[in-house]
């Protein structure tokens, strides 16, 4: 331990760089964990939608009515757990959850997985990412 302290004292710049690199790696890992490994690109989502995936829009009703993805069902994130039983027929089928930016979608995918959904995904970037990829948006 004494040698480590001595090394840090003699190589402050190198030690500082290593500390910064460690923080960057930790931040990246945290961000990846928050987004979840089950995030789909717009093209992957379209493939699953063509196979009959359920799409859930987690945004407020007003935002949903202003524009949403295809046949998406509006189900705000706060009501997702209580709606789990109503969605039970989808437990073994693909379910894609999205919000505006992608953060709530990742939370919803993890919530659905906890409720027993085996194929729960989030849309990477949410509706913003969908629009950025020039994908169509429907209106209610």
The 8 nearest C-alpha neighbors of each residue, nearest first, counted from 0:
[[1, 3, 2, 4, 5, 6, 7, 8],
 [0, 2, 4, 3, 5, 6, 7, 8],
 [3, 1, 5, 0, 4, 6, 7, 8],
 [4, 2, 6, 0, 5, 1, 7, 8],
 [3, 5, 7, 1, 6, 2, 8, 0],
 [4, 6, 2, 8, 3, 7, 1, 9],
 [7, 5, 3, 9, 8, 4, 10, 2],
 [8, 6, 10, 4, 11, 5, 9, 14],
 [7, 9, 5, 6, 10, 11, 4, 3],
 [8, 10, 6, 7, 11, 5, 4, 12],
 [11, 9, 7, 13, 12, 8, 6, 14],
 [12, 10, 14, 7, 13, 8, 15, 9],
 [11, 13, 15, 14, 10, 16, 7, 17],
 [12, 14, 16, 10, 15, 11, 17, 7],
 [15, 13, 11, 17, 16, 12, 7, 10],
 [16, 14, 18, 12, 17, 13, 11, 19],
 [17, 15, 19, 13, 18, 14, 20, 12],
 [16, 18, 20, 14, 15, 19, 21, 13],
 [19, 17, 15, 21, 16, 20, 14, 22],
 [20, 18, 22, 16, 21, 17, 15, 23],
 [21, 19, 17, 23, 22, 18, 16, 24],
 [20, 22, 18, 24, 19, 23, 17, 25],
 [21, 23, 25, 19, 20, 24, 26, 18],
 [24, 22, 20, 26, 25, 21, 27, 19],
 [23, 25, 27, 21, 22, 26, 28, 20],
 [26, 24, 22, 28, 23, 27, 29, 21],
 [27, 25, 29, 23, 24, 28, 22, 30],
 [28, 26, 24, 30, 29, 25, 31, 23],
 [27, 29, 31, 25, 30, 26, 32, 24],
 [28, 30, 32, 26, 27, 31, 25, 33],
 [29, 31, 33, 27, 32, 28, 26, 34],
 [32, 30, 28, 34, 29, 33, 35, 27],
 [31, 33, 35, 29, 30, 34, 28, 36],
 [34, 32, 30, 35, 31, 29, 105, 102],
 [35, 33, 31, 105, 32, 30, 102, 36],
 [36, 34, 32, 37, 33, 105, 31, 38],
 [35, 37, 38, 34, 32, 31, 120, 39],
 [36, 38, 120, 35, 121, 39, 119, 108],
 [39, 37, 121, 123, 122, 36, 120, 35],
 [40, 38, 122, 123, 43, 44, 121, 37],
 [39, 41, 43, 42, 123, 44, 122, 38],
 [40, 42, 44, 43, 129, 45, 39, 122],
 [43, 41, 45, 44, 40, 46, 39, 47],
 [44, 42, 46, 40, 45, 41, 39, 47],
 [43, 45, 41, 47, 42, 46, 39, 48],
 [44, 46, 48, 42, 47, 43, 49, 41],
 [47, 45, 43, 49, 44, 48, 42, 50],
 [46, 48, 50, 44, 49, 52, 45, 43],
 [49, 47, 52, 45, 51, 50, 46, 44],
 [50, 48, 46, 47, 51, 45, 52, 44],
 [49, 51, 47, 48, 52, 46, 93, 45],
 [50, 52, 48, 49, 47, 53, 93, 92],
 [53, 51, 48, 93, 47, 94, 50, 54],
 [52, 54, 94, 95, 93, 51, 55, 48],
 [55, 53, 71, 95, 94, 96, 72, 52],
 [54, 56, 96, 72, 71, 73, 95, 57],
 [57, 55, 73, 97, 58, 72, 71, 74],
 [58, 56, 75, 98, 76, 74, 97, 55],
 [57, 59, 75, 98, 56, 63, 62, 60],
 [58, 60, 62, 61, 75, 63, 57, 73],
 [59, 61, 63, 62, 64, 58, 73, 75],
 [62, 60, 64, 63, 59, 65, 58, 66],
 [61, 63, 65, 59, 64, 60, 58, 66],
 [64, 62, 60, 66, 61, 65, 67, 58],
 [63, 65, 139, 61, 66, 62, 138, 60],
 [66, 64, 62, 63, 138, 61, 139, 67],
 [67, 65, 138, 137, 64, 63, 136, 62],
 [68, 66, 137, 136, 63, 138, 69, 71],
 [67, 69, 136, 71, 137, 70, 135, 66],
 [70, 68, 71, 137, 67, 136, 135, 54],
 [69, 71, 68, 72, 54, 67, 53, 137],
 [72, 70, 54, 55, 69, 68, 56, 73],
 [73, 71, 55, 56, 74, 54, 70, 53],
 [72, 74, 56, 55, 57, 71, 75, 63],
 [73, 75, 57, 56, 72, 55, 76, 79],
 [76, 74, 57, 58, 77, 78, 59, 73],
 [75, 77, 79, 57, 78, 74, 107, 103],
 [76, 78, 75, 79, 80, 74, 81, 57],
 [79, 77, 76, 81, 75, 80, 82, 74],
 [78, 80, 82, 76, 81, 77, 83, 74],
 [81, 79, 83, 82, 78, 110, 77, 111],
 [80, 82, 78, 79, 83, 84, 85, 77],
 [83, 81, 79, 85, 80, 84, 78, 86],
 [84, 82, 80, 86, 85, 81, 79, 87],
 [83, 85, 87, 86, 82, 81, 80, 88],
 [86, 84, 82, 83, 87, 88, 81, 89],
 [85, 87, 83, 84, 88, 89, 82, 90],
 [86, 88, 84, 89, 90, 85, 83, 116],
 [87, 89, 86, 90, 91, 85, 92, 84],
 [88, 90, 92, 87, 91, 86, 94, 93],
 [91, 89, 116, 87, 88, 92, 117, 115],
 [92, 90, 117, 89, 116, 118, 93, 88],
 [93, 91, 89, 90, 118, 94, 52, 117],
 [92, 94, 118, 52, 119, 53, 95, 91],
 [95, 93, 53, 119, 52, 54, 120, 118],
 [94, 96, 54, 120, 121, 119, 55, 53],
 [97, 95, 55, 121, 104, 54, 56, 120],
 [98, 96, 104, 125, 122, 56, 121, 57],
 [99, 97, 125, 57, 104, 58, 101, 100],
 [98, 100, 126, 125, 127, 101, 97, 58],
 [99, 101, 125, 124, 127, 98, 102, 126],
 [102, 100, 125, 124, 104, 123, 98, 103],
 [103, 101, 104, 105, 100, 34, 106, 98],
 [102, 104, 106, 105, 101, 98, 107, 97],
 [103, 105, 97, 121, 107, 101, 96, 102],
 [104, 106, 108, 34, 121, 102, 103, 107],
 [107, 105, 103, 109, 104, 108, 110, 102],
 [106, 108, 110, 104, 105, 109, 103, 111],
 [109, 107, 105, 111, 119, 120, 110, 106],
 [108, 110, 112, 106, 107, 111, 113, 105],
 [111, 109, 107, 113, 112, 108, 106, 114],
 [110, 112, 114, 108, 113, 116, 109, 107],
 [111, 113, 116, 109, 115, 114, 110, 119],
 [114, 112, 110, 111, 115, 109, 116, 108],
 [115, 113, 111, 112, 116, 110, 83, 80],
 [116, 114, 112, 113, 117, 90, 111, 91],
 [115, 117, 90, 112, 111, 118, 119, 114],
 [116, 118, 91, 119, 115, 90, 112, 92],
 [117, 119, 93, 116, 92, 94, 91, 120],
 [120, 118, 94, 108, 116, 93, 117, 95],
 [121, 119, 95, 37, 108, 38, 94, 96],
 [120, 122, 38, 96, 104, 105, 95, 108],
 [121, 123, 39, 125, 97, 38, 124, 40],
 [124, 122, 38, 39, 125, 40, 101, 121],
 [123, 125, 128, 101, 100, 127, 122, 126],
 [126, 124, 101, 100, 99, 97, 98, 122],
 [125, 127, 129, 99, 128, 130, 98, 100],
 [126, 128, 130, 125, 129, 100, 99, 124],
 [129, 127, 124, 131, 126, 125, 130, 132],
 [128, 130, 126, 132, 127, 131, 134, 41],
 [131, 129, 133, 127, 132, 134, 128, 126],
 [130, 132, 128, 133, 129, 127, 134, 126],
 [131, 133, 129, 130, 134, 128, 41, 127],
 [134, 132, 130, 131, 135, 129, 128, 136],
 [133, 135, 130, 132, 129, 136, 131, 41],
 [136, 134, 133, 137, 68, 130, 69, 129],
 [135, 137, 68, 67, 66, 69, 134, 138],
 [138, 136, 67, 66, 69, 68, 135, 139],
 [137, 139, 66, 64, 65, 67, 136, 63],
 [138, 64, 137, 66, 65, 63, 67, 70]]
